[in-house]
Amino acid sequence: MKEPQAFQENQATDPNLENGEDIKAIIFQYLRYWPWFLASVLVFVIGAFIYLRYSTSIYQTTAKVKVLDENDDGGLDLSGLSGSRTLFNMTKVNLENEMQIFKSRRILEQVVKSLDLNTTYQSKGTIKSFLVFGPDAPFHVNWIPDSTQQEVGNSPSIQLASLGNNEFKLSAESIGEQKGRFGDTLQYGDFTLLITDKRVGEDPKPIANMSFWHTAMNHKVKNLAQQISIEPVGDKSHVLQLGIKGANQELNKAILDRLIQVFNQDGIEDKRLVSKRTQDFVERRLVFLEGELDTVESGLVNFKRDNNVVTVESSAEQLFGKEAGAEQKRYEMETQLLVARDFQETLQNQSAFDLLPANIGIDNENVNALTQQYNSLVTERQRYLVSGTEENPMVVNLNQQINQLRGNLNGSVNAYIRSLETALRSIRQRESVSAGQLGSIPEKEKQIRDITRQREIKERLYLFLLQRREEAALSYAITSPVIKVVDWAYTQPQPVAPKKQIILLGALVLGLLLPFGILYVLFLLDTKIHHKNQVKRLLPQIPIVGEVPTLLKTADRLIQKNDHSVLAEAFRILRTNLNFFVEREQEGGKVVFTTSTTKGEGKTFVAINLAISMASTGKKVLLLGCDLRNPQLHAYINLKKNLAGTTDYLYRKDISLAELVQKNAFEHANLDLILSGEIPPNPAELLLNGRFESLLNEARQKYDYIVVDTAPTILVTDTLLIAHHADATLYMIRANYTDSKLIQHIEELKRNDKIKNMGLVLNDVKADGAYGYNYGYGYGYHAEEVAKKKKWGLF
C-alpha cells in the first residue's frame, strides 16, 4: 500500500529552509545550556582577576647603545715613512659579532660577579612573594666555597628569621634549622656562608618572611643569557637595543647598565692591549735599533780613523788645497831656480867689476843683500875711477872688497840653488802623494755614503719608534670608548606580563570555549537520536506520524478520561495522523502494529496509549500483545504475566478469541485487551502456523482497530514474520535513547519492503523539542507541565 499523499508532501521541504533550520537548531542546541556558559565565564573571569591580583608583574627594561666605527688609536701608524700604511687597524663594525660578545659567558660572568647575582633574595607575603634586589635586602650573604671547590653550587631555598640581639635562625626543608649571629661564618648543610646585618644604626626589627638561595655561576649565566635580548635598530644602523624582562625594575636596570659598562670596559681593555703590545713591540725594536745604530756609528768612526778622513768633502778640499799649494810652490821653486841659475850664469860670465842685476825676483835675502852691497861697491869704485886711476888706493881697496864680495855672492847663489833643488824635489814628492790620495776619494766617498745612509735610516726609524712609544703610552692612558650610550636602561611603567586586557579577554574566550568544547565533544560523541529534524534528515523516505513528549516522573503514564495533558494531546495528534496514514480497501477493522528496533524504545507504552486514545472516540479497539518473548502489557494493568493470551491461541486450537479477551481494559468500555500469554519456547514457529492470521481476521470482524504490540525487529525475527498482516506499522524511535547507527537498520527494512506502510513515532521528546522548539502540546491546558520541564531552557 502506498503512503498517503499528505505525508509524502510533508517529507518534501525546501533545501534552503532546511539549511536555515539546521543552523538555527545548532544555535539553539548550545543556547539551551546558557547557564553553563555564564557560570564558566564567571569562573574564568573571576579566576583571571585573582591571577592578576596575586601574580608577579614582569617589566620590560631596554637600553640603546651605538657601536662606534673607528680605527684603533693604539695601532702603529707608519705614515711617516714613504708608501707605508697602518700596521694595526680595526675592521669595520660587525653587529653580529658585537651581539655575541654582549651575551658571551666572559662578559656575563663579570656582570653576575659585580652585582652578586648568584644570591637571590625573596620577601614572602601572605599569598605571593617579591624578588628583592641585593642592595635593598636587609642582610647580605657571602658564600664561602671550600678549598676543594671551584665555586659554590646550587643551594636550597633557605628561610631567615631574626631573633633579636643580633641573632637569627636559618631553616630549610632538606637541611633543617640552625641558629647564628650576624657576622659569624656558618656551615649550613654543604654550604659555608657569612651573613652580615646591613641595618647598621637602625632599629633592629625582626626580619620576617625572607628567604635566599645561591645559584651556581654556570646556571646563572645561562639563565641571564636567556633573559637578555639584543637586536639591531634598523638594517643600516650601528645602534643595538638591549632588553630584559624581570619582576624587579631596579634589578633589570642594574643588569643592563652594568652590562653596558662591562662591555665598554672590555672594549677599552682590548684597545689598551693593542697599545700595550705596540709599546712592547716598539721597546724591543728600540733595543735592537740601538745596537745596530751603535754598530754603524762605530764602523763609521773606525773607517774615518783608518782612512784619516773627517769628512769626504773636507778631506777632498784639503787634498786639493795641498795639491794646489804644492803646485804653486813648485812653480815658485822652479822660477826661483831658473832666476838663480840665470843670476849665477851672469855672475860667472860678466866682468869682475860690472854691476849685477838687482831685484830680479830672487827670494833670498842674503843673495839680495850681497848683490846690493856688491853693486854699491862697484858704483863707488866707478866714481873713484872718474877722478882717479885703478892704482888709486881707494880703488885698489874697493877691488879687493868687490872680489871678496863676489866670491861670497857666488857661494850664496850656489847654496841657494842647491836649496831650491832640494825643496823642489820635496814638493814634487808631495804632489805625487796628494795625487794618489785624490784618486782614492770616490771609493771612500761611496763607502762613507753607504755607512751614512744606514745610520740615517736607523736614526730615522729610531726617532720614529721613540715617538710611537710615547703615542702608544698616551693612547693606553686615554683610550676612547668602543660604544656610545644612546639610552641608559629604562623600564616601561606598565608591566608587559601578565597582560591584563589579554588575560581578561582570554578568560572570557576560554569561559565560552570550555563549555562549548565540552558540549561539542559530547555532541560529537553522542550518537543518539534527539529530535524530529534529525530523523527526517536520516530517514527522508519514511514519514513521521507523531511525537510523544517526555513525561514528568509524577505524571500519569496512561491517558485518563477527559485528559487534557500533554501526553493526551500528543496521542490525539498521533491518532489523527494515523487515520490519514492508514488506508484499508477491504472491510473490517484496521490493524496497526507497534514495533521498534530494540527494547526500551516505548512501543508498548505507545500501543497502550494509542489504543486508549482510539477507544475514547467511541471506536471498538483491541489491544493485542504479540511480544511473545518479553511481554510488558501486564505491567501496565496489574495482571499476572502468565494469563492466557496470544500464545495460547496460537498453540491451542480449541480456544476462542472471546476466552482470551480482557474486557474494559484500563477502565475504558470500548477497549479490550489480549495479553501475550506465557513465553513459548518457539515463538517464531507459532507465528507461522496460520493461527495468527485467523486471530486477526476474527478480530477485524469485531473491532474497528486492532493495535498489536510486537517484538523489536533487530533482536528477533518475530515481527518481520507477521509484518505483512499490518495495515500500518508504527516504528518507535526514542529520543536520547535510540542510537543513530540503528537508523540504517530501519532504512534497510523500508528499502527491502520488509515492513508495510511504515510510519515513525518519535518517543520521549522533551517539551522544548530537545533543540529549542516548543511544541506546545495542550494549547494552554496543563501549561505548568511545560514550565516545569523548562528547568534550564531559554525558550
TADAUR-V378077 format. One line per field, one symbol per residue. phi: phi as a letter, one per 40 degrees, with the letter a starting at -180 (. if undefined). psi: psi as a letter, one per 20 degrees, with the letter a starting at -180 (. if undefined). burial: b if it has 24 or more other C-alpha atoms within 12 Angstrom, else e. Layout:
# TADAUR-V378077
phi: ???
psi: ???
burial: ???
This chain:
# TADAUR-V378077
phi: .cccccccccccbcccccccccccccccccccbdcccccccccccccccccccbcccbbbbbabbbccbacccccccbccccgcbccbaccccbcccccccdbccccccccccccfcccbbabcccbbbbcbcdccccabbbcbccccccacccbccbcbbcbgfgbabbaaccbhbababchccbbbgcbbabbbccccgbcccccbfbbaabbddcccccccccccbbaccgcbcccbbbaabacbcccdccccccccccccccccccccccccccccccccccccccccccccccccccccccbfbcbcccccccccccccccccccccccccccccccccccccccccbccccbfchccaccccccccccccccccdcccccbabccddcccccccccccccccccccccccccccccccccccccccccccccccddcccccccccccdcccccccccccccccccccccccbccccbbccacdbbcccccaccdccccccccccccccccccccccccccbccbacccccccbccbcccabbccbccccccbcbcfcbccccccccccccccccccbbccchcccbcbaacbcgcgccdccccccccccccgccbbcbcbcccacbccccbfbcccccadcccccbccbbcccccbcfcfgbccbbbbccgccccbcccccbcgcccccccccccbbcbbcbcbcccccbcdcccbcccccabcccbccgbcccccccccccccccfcbcfcbcbccgccccggbhcccgdhfhcfcccccccccbccb
psi: pqqqhghghhhorpghhggghgghggghhhhikhhhgggggggggghgggghhiqpppqppqqpqpopnqqphjqookiiqpjrrpgopqrrpohgghhhghjqhgghhhggghilihppqpppahgrqpppqghiqirppopoqrhiqhrpapqrpppppqjrkkqrpqqqgihbqqqaqpiqpqoocjqpqopqpilpjromqpoqlpqrrppqghggggghhhhpppqqnrhjqjppppqqprhoghggghggghgggggghghghgghhggghgggggghhggghggghhggghggghghghjlpfqgghggggghgggggggghgggghghgggghghggghhhrrhkqqqpqljjpmohgghghgggghgghggghhhhhiariiphhgghhgggggghhgggghhgghhghhggghhhgghghhggghgghhiggghggghggghggggghgghghghgghghgggghhhlpqqiqpogprpppphpqiqqogggggghggghhhhghggghggghhiojqphrghgghhhmhipqohrpprpqqhiqpiqprqkpkrhgghghggggghhhhhpophrrrrppoqprrgrqjikggghgghggghghijiqpppopojnihmqihhhijlrqhjqqbgghhhhpijqrhhhipoqlqkkphjpqporhaqorimhghgijjihhhhgghhhhhhqhpooporqqhigrjghhhjhiiqhqooopppqjgpphhihhgghhhghjlhpqlpqqooqlpqhjjhkipohkpilhpkhhgghhhmgjqh.
burial: eebbeebeeebeeeeeeeeeeeeebbeebbbbbbebbeebbebbbeebbeebeeebbbbbbbbbbbbbeeebbbbbbeeeeeeeeeeeeeeeeebeebbeebbbbebbbbbbbebbbbbbbbbeeeeeebbbbbeebbbbbbbeeeeeeeebbbbbbbbbbbeeebbbbbbeeeeeeebbbbeeebebeebbbebbbeeeeeeeeebbbbbbbbbbbbebbebbbebbbbbbeeeeebbbbbbbbbbbbbbbbbbbbbbbbbbbbbbbbbbbbbbbbbbeebbebbeebbeebeebbeebeebeeeeebebbeebbeebbebbeebbebbeebbebbbbbbebbeebeeeebbbbbbbeeebbbeebbebbbbbbebbebbbeeeeeeeeeeeebeebbebbbebbeebbebbbebbeebbeebeebbeebeebeebbeebeebbeebeebbebbeebeebbebbbebbebbbebbeebbbbbebeebbbbeeeeeebeeeebbeebbbbbbeebbeeeeeeeeeeeebbbbbbbbbbbbbbbbbbbbbbbeeeeebbbbeebebbbbbbbbbbbebbbebbbbeeeebbbbbbbbbbbbbbbbbbbbbbbbbbbbeebbbbbbbbbbbbbbbbebeeeebbbbbbbbbbbeeeeebeebbbeebbebebbbbbbbbbbbeebbebbeeebbbebbbebbebbbbbbbbbbbbeeebbbbbbbbbbbbbbbbbbbbbbbbebbebbbebbeeebbbbbbbbbbbbbbbbbbbbbbbbbeeeeeebbeebbeebeb
